[in-house]
């Protein structure tokens, strides 16, 4: 039996992102190991334990490490000094000279903008952490650029670094955030840099007397189900293929430990789909017929084949008038909206389940997937199977 490799893991389990990366690492280990994992002792109740030296862990003879950026960046430097292969999931900024696990923040910002635009919003805002975290900055820039390309402007929340660094940052910031939210034109589609930030925004809206999603529709990032479900209303969020990123990070570490040449040292978590919950369950269009048609399409098209006659009958409007109102209000056709809803549903099922294509077709109420698959490729640039391979391990 081959000698089992010893791997140091320092990744938090308090958030879905870290747990998903760990699941991906575990799956790689089961398929290609098994590896022996060494992790810091759980439940570090006091500050002295959190900031203790990691030297005892390094004396265990670990051959490689996958790490989340720690409270003290010099802890990472201490591990790098040993010369073992290290992969880092950064938080404040990428680590130079070593492989990093990052998210495609530009794609995330664009996905958020596209989602809110398709829901009819004409006012937009971004709420992040200023320049304190590189991923927040990059997502905000991408979101605002995509909004500008669509012909609109996005309001950007400027967060002071000194306030975030304070232990009472949320108490001090809340009043400022409430005033900013009140100043925005309504209704506004707002992207938050992650689900934690979404939770802060929805709380500020509640205290400030702003209605979510009617006045402020909030879209977060990370799809941390616990955070999203505990909020009131429940938070919509962009899902990222972080489990796949964890698997790929483990594969990269395996190659580095074996002394193999690796061309690409960056592992990228890609956004796969938006999970719609109550915080964006609204359509910001003034035309009530178009709004009713959108509600009908989004309620039905994800699990059955919706025809234009079905929509016309449901909202008591002529076919010609429906076509004209859609074109004038949204700049797209009824058929495009139906197809887009079905493509979104297909993308979510491909990325988040191991259902076969035939089973997915059944869930979509689709006897023939050829037309939908063709439209799917036109929108995503990939076939359904290619999309699944890109975002899922199954």
C-alpha positions in Angstrom: 0.0 0.0 0.0 1.3 3.4 -1.0 2.3 5.8 1.8 -0.5 8.2 2.7 0.3 11.8 2.3 -0.2 14.2 5.2 -2.0 17.4 4.4 -2.4 20.5 6.5 -5.9 22.1 6.2 -6.7 25.5 7.7 -10.1 26.4 6.2 -13.0 27.6 8.3 -16.2 25.6 8.5 -18.4 28.4 9.7 -19.4 29.4 6.1 -20.7 27.5 3.1 -17.7 28.6 1.0 -15.2 27.0 3.3 -17.3 23.8 3.8 -17.8 23.5 0.0 -14.0 23.7 -0.6 -13.4 21.1 2.1 -16.0 18.8 0.5 -14.2 19.0 -2.8 -10.9 18.3 -1.2 -12.4 15.3 0.6 -13.8 13.9 -2.7 -10.4 14.1 -4.3 -8.8 12.4 -1.4 -11.3 9.5 -1.5 -10.7 9.1 -5.2 -6.9 9.5 -5.4 -5.6 9.1 -1.8 -6.7 8.7 0.8 -4.8 11.5 2.4 -4.4 12.1 6.1 -5.6 15.6 7.1 -4.3 17.7 10.0 -6.3 20.6 11.1 -6.1 23.1 14.0 -8.1 22.1 17.1 -11.7 23.1 16.8 -13.6 25.6 18.9 -10.8 28.1 19.7 -12.7 29.9 22.3 -10.1 32.5 23.3 -7.8 34.9 21.5 -4.7 33.2 22.8 -5.6 29.9 21.1 -6.6 31.7 17.8 -3.2 33.4 17.6 -1.1 30.5 18.9 1.9 29.3 16.8 1.2 26.7 14.2 4.6 25.2 14.7 3.2 22.0 16.4 1.2 21.3 13.2 4.2 21.7 11.0 6.1 19.2 13.1 3.7 16.5 12.1 5.5 16.0 8.8 2.9 17.5 6.5 3.8 17.4 2.8 1.4 20.0 1.6 -1.2 22.5 2.7 -4.4 24.2 1.6 -5.1 27.3 3.7 -7.7 30.0 4.1 -6.0 33.4 4.8 -5.7 33.6 8.6 -6.2 36.6 10.9 -2.5 37.0 10.9 -1.0 36.8 7.4 2.4 36.0 8.9 1.0 32.6 9.8 0.9 31.8 6.1 4.4 33.1 5.8 5.5 30.7 8.5 4.1 27.8 6.5 5.5 29.0 3.2 9.0 29.2 4.9 9.0 25.4 5.3 9.1 25.0 1.5 6.2 22.6 1.3 3.7 23.1 -1.6 0.9 25.5 -0.4 -2.3 26.7 -1.9 -4.0 29.7 -0.4 -7.6 30.9 -0.5 -7.0 34.6 0.1 -9.4 37.1 1.8 -7.8 40.5 1.8 -5.6 40.1 -1.3 -4.1 37.2 -3.3 -0.8 35.8 -2.1 2.0 36.3 -4.7 4.2 33.4 -5.7 1.9 30.6 -4.7 -1.3 29.1 -6.2 -4.5 30.9 -5.0 -8.1 29.7 -4.9 -10.2 32.7 -6.1 -13.7 33.3 -7.5 -14.4 34.8 -10.9 -15.4 38.2 -9.5 -15.9 39.8 -12.8 -18.3 37.1 -13.9 -20.1 37.3 -10.6 -20.7 41.1 -11.0 -22.0 40.6 -14.5 -24.3 37.8 -13.5 -25.8 40.0 -10.8 -26.3 42.9 -13.2 -27.9 40.7 -15.9 -30.3 39.1 -13.3 -31.5 42.5 -12.0 -31.8 44.0 -15.5 -34.0 41.0 -16.6 -36.3 41.7 -13.6 -37.0 45.2 -15.0 -34.9 47.4 -12.7 -33.7 50.7 -14.0 -32.1 51.9 -10.8 -29.1 49.9 -9.4 -26.8 50.0 -6.4 -23.8 48.0 -5.1 -23.0 47.5 -1.4 -19.6 46.0 -0.6 -16.7 46.6 1.8 -15.0 49.3 -0.1 -11.4 48.6 -1.0 -10.7 46.5 2.1 -11.2 43.2 0.2 -10.1 42.7 -3.4 -13.1 40.5 -4.2 -15.6 43.1 -3.0 -13.9 45.8 -5.1 -13.7 43.6 -8.2 -17.3 42.5 -8.0 -18.5 46.0 -7.6 -16.5 47.3 -10.5 -17.8 44.6 -12.8 -21.4 45.1 -11.6 -21.3 48.8 -12.3 -19.6 48.4 -15.6 -22.3 45.9 -16.8 -25.0 48.3 -15.6 -23.4 51.2 -17.5 -23.2 49.0 -20.7 -26.9 48.5 -20.4 -27.4 52.3 -20.4 -27.9 52.9 -16.6 -25.8 54.1 -13.7 -25.2 52.2 -10.4 -24.9 53.9 -7.0 -21.8 52.7 -5.1 -21.6 52.5 -1.3 -18.4 53.9 -0.1 -17.4 52.1 3.1 -14.7 53.5 5.3 -11.8 51.1 6.1 -11.4 52.6 9.5 -15.0 51.8 10.4 -14.8 48.2 9.2 -11.6 47.7 11.2 -13.4 48.7 14.4 -14.9 46.1 16.7 -18.1 48.1 16.7 -18.1 48.5 13.0 -21.7 47.4 12.4 -23.1 49.7 15.1 -21.1 52.6 13.7 -21.9 51.9 10.1 -25.6 51.1 10.3 -26.8 54.7 10.5 -24.7 55.6 7.5 -25.9 52.6 5.5 -29.6 53.4 6.3 -29.2 57.0 5.1 -27.5 55.8 1.9 -30.3 53.3 1.3 -33.0 55.9 1.8 -31.3 58.2 -0.6 -31.4 55.7 -3.5 -34.0 56.1 -6.2 -36.7 53.4 -5.9 -37.3 50.7 -6.8 -33.7 49.7 -6.8 -31.9 46.4 -7.6 -29.0 46.1 -5.2 -26.1 43.7 -5.3 -24.3 43.0 -2.1 -20.7 41.7 -2.3 -21.6 38.5 -0.3 -24.4 37.0 1.8 -23.1 38.5 5.0 -23.3 41.9 3.4 -26.8 41.1 2.2 -27.8 40.3 5.7 -26.5 43.7 6.9 -28.4 45.5 4.1 -31.7 43.7 4.8 -31.4 44.6 8.5 -30.7 48.2 7.7 -33.8 48.3 5.4 -35.9 46.9 8.2 -34.7 49.5 10.7 -35.0 52.3 8.1 -38.6 51.4 7.1 -37.7 50.3 3.6 -39.6 47.4 2.1 -37.7 44.4 0.6 -38.1 43.6 -2.2 -40.7 46.2 -3.3 -38.4 49.2 -2.7 -35.0 47.5 -2.4 -34.4 44.1 -4.1 -31.3 42.5 -2.6 -29.0 39.9 -4.3 -26.1 38.5 -2.4 -23.3 36.1 -3.4 -22.2 32.7 -2.1 -25.6 31.1 -1.6 -24.9 30.3 2.0 -28.3 28.7 2.7 -28.1 29.2 6.5 -27.5 32.9 6.2 -30.0 33.3 3.4 -32.7 31.4 5.2 -32.3 33.1 8.5 -32.8 36.6 7.0 -36.3 38.1 6.7 -37.1 38.1 3.9 -35.0 35.2 2.8 -32.1 36.3 0.6 -31.5 35.6 -3.1 -27.9 34.8 -3.9 -25.5 33.8 -6.6 -24.2 30.2 -6.3 -20.5 29.5 -7.0 -18.9 26.2 -7.9 -16.7 26.2 -4.8 -16.8 22.4 -4.3 -15.4 22.0 -7.8 -12.7 24.5 -6.9 -11.8 22.5 -3.8 -11.4 19.4 -5.9 -9.3 21.2 -8.4 -7.1 22.7 -5.6 -6.5 19.2 -4.2 -5.6 17.9 -7.7 -3.2 20.8 -8.1 -1.6 20.2 -4.7 -1.2 16.5 -5.6 0.8 17.5 -8.7 2.9 20.0 -6.8 3.8 17.4 -4.1 4.8 15.0 -6.9 7.2 17.6 -8.3 5.2 17.9 -11.6 5.2 21.0 -13.7 2.0 22.9 -13.5 1.1 25.5 -16.1 -1.8 27.3 -14.3 -1.4 28.0 -10.6 -4.8 29.6 -10.1 -8.0 27.7 -9.1 -11.1 29.7 -10.0 -14.6 29.2 -8.6 -17.1 30.1 -11.3 -20.6 31.5 -10.6 -23.1 28.9 -11.8 -26.6 30.4 -11.3 -28.8 32.6 -9.2 -31.0 31.2 -6.5 -34.1 33.4 -6.3 -35.7 33.8 -2.9 -38.0 36.4 -1.4 -35.5 39.4 -1.4 -35.7 39.6 -5.3 -39.0 38.0 -5.9 -40.4 41.1 -7.6 -40.6 42.7 -11.1 -39.8 46.4 -11.3 -42.1 47.2 -14.3 -44.8 49.8 -14.3 -47.0 48.0 -16.9 -49.2 45.7 -14.8 -50.0 43.4 -17.7 -46.3 42.8 -18.3 -45.7 42.4 -14.6 -48.5 39.8 -14.4 -47.2 38.0 -17.5 -43.7 37.9 -15.9 -45.1 36.4 -12.7 -47.0 33.8 -14.7 -43.9 32.9 -16.7 -41.6 32.6 -13.8 -44.1 30.6 -11.8 -44.8 28.1 -14.6 -42.0 28.0 -17.2 -39.4 26.4 -15.0 -41.4 23.1 -14.8 -43.7 23.1 -17.8 -43.8 24.2 -21.4 -45.6 27.6 -21.4 -47.2 28.8 -24.6 -48.1 32.4 -25.5 -51.7 31.4 -25.5 -51.4 30.3 -21.9 -50.1 33.7 -20.9 -52.7 35.6 -22.9 -55.5 33.6 -21.3 -54.1 34.1 -17.8 -53.7 37.9 -18.0 -56.7 38.6 -20.2 -54.8 40.5 -22.9 -54.6 40.1 -26.7 -51.6 38.5 -28.2 -50.6 41.6 -30.2 -50.9 43.9 -27.2 -48.8 41.5 -25.1 -46.1 41.4 -27.8 -46.1 45.2 -28.0 -46.0 45.8 -24.3 -43.1 43.4 -23.8 -41.1 45.0 -26.5 -41.8 48.5 -25.2 -41.3 47.7 -21.5 -38.5 45.1 -21.5 -36.9 45.3 -25.0 -37.3 41.5 -25.5 -40.0 39.2 -26.6 -42.3 36.9 -24.7 -40.7 33.9 -26.2 -37.2 35.1 -25.1 -38.4 35.4 -21.6 -39.9 31.9 -21.5 -36.7 30.4 -22.9 -34.6 32.4 -20.5 -36.5 31.1 -17.5 -36.1 27.6 -18.7 -32.4 28.0 -19.4 -31.9 29.4 -15.9 -33.7 26.4 -14.4 -31.7 24.0 -16.6 -28.4 25.6 -15.4 -29.4 25.3 -11.8 -30.3 21.6 -12.1 -27.0 20.9 -14.0 -24.9 22.6 -11.4 -26.6 21.5 -8.2 -27.9 18.0 -8.9 -26.7 14.7 -10.4 -29.9 14.2 -12.3 -29.4 12.8 -15.8 -30.3 14.9 -18.8 -33.4 12.8 -19.3 -34.5 13.3 -15.7 -33.9 17.1 -16.0 -36.0 17.2 -19.2 -38.8 15.5 -17.3 -38.6 18.1 -14.5 -38.8 20.9 -17.1 -41.8 19.2 -18.7 -39.8 18.9 -21.9 -40.2 15.9 -24.2 -37.4 17.0 -26.5 -34.3 18.8 -25.1 -32.8 19.6 -28.5 -34.4 23.1 -28.9 -33.7 24.0 -25.3 -30.1 22.7 -25.5 -29.6 24.8 -28.6 -30.9 28.0 -26.9 -28.9 27.1 -23.8 -25.7 27.0 -25.8 -26.6 30.3 -27.5 -26.9 31.9 -24.0 -24.0 30.2 -22.1 -21.6 29.3 -24.9 -21.7 25.7 -23.7 -23.8 22.6 -24.2 -25.6 21.3 -21.1 -23.0 18.6 -20.6 -20.1 21.0 -20.9 -21.8 23.3 -18.4 -22.2 20.5 -15.9 -18.5 19.5 -16.4 -17.6 23.1 -15.7 -19.6 23.6 -12.5 -20.1 20.1 -11.0 -18.1 17.1 -10.0 -21.0 14.7 -10.8 
